[in-house]
Amino acid sequence: MPPVAAEIIRIPVRTRNLVMDDGPKLTRHDDGSEMMFDLDTDPDEMVELSHLGGAVVDDAHVRMLDALLESSDVARGAPTH
């Protein structure tokens, strides 16, 4: 990427993805931006859903937090249950 474009377009340093068994995929970047897709109905990720809010997005946030906590626990050898 040309240096000028890199100054204009911020590329996230850290990104976390959670793909859920029941279809939703949530991606969250270190700048707080996020994207959500329903992989069951939109496998090519063309229709972004995070702006809709509601229970599905709230549930995805909780599930991502739970997954990150469990991953952190596993990484440091702590009990997970």
C-alpha positions, -999 to +999 in steps of 0.1 A: +000+000+000+014+034-009+025+055+022-002+081+015-030+055+015-016+040+047-020+074+064-056+078+052-068+042+057-062+029+092-054-008+091-065-026+124-036-040+144-057-066+162-088-083+150-108-110+167-133-133+149-159-155+163-177-180+140-207-195+157-222-229+150-256-214+144-245-191+116-234-157+129-198-145+124-187-115+145-154-096+137-142-069+160-112-047+154-090-029+180-105+004+170-139-007+182-154-012+147-171-045+140-188-065+113-214-092+116-226-117+090-249-146+089-229-173+072-259-196+069-278-172+046-248-151+034-217-173+031-199-147+009-203-121+036-219-095+014-246-082+039-232-066+070-256-069+100-239-053+130-257-020+125-290-038+131-283-043+168-307-062+189-306-096+206-285-114+179-257-088+181-259-086+219-257-125+221-227-125+197-209-100+220-215-121+251-203-152+232-172-135+219-163-123+254-169-159+268-147-174+241-119-148+247-120-155+285-119-192+280-090-189+255-071-168+279-076-193+307-065-222+285-034-202+274-023-197+310-032-232+322-061-222+344-092-244+349-119-236+323-149-251+341 
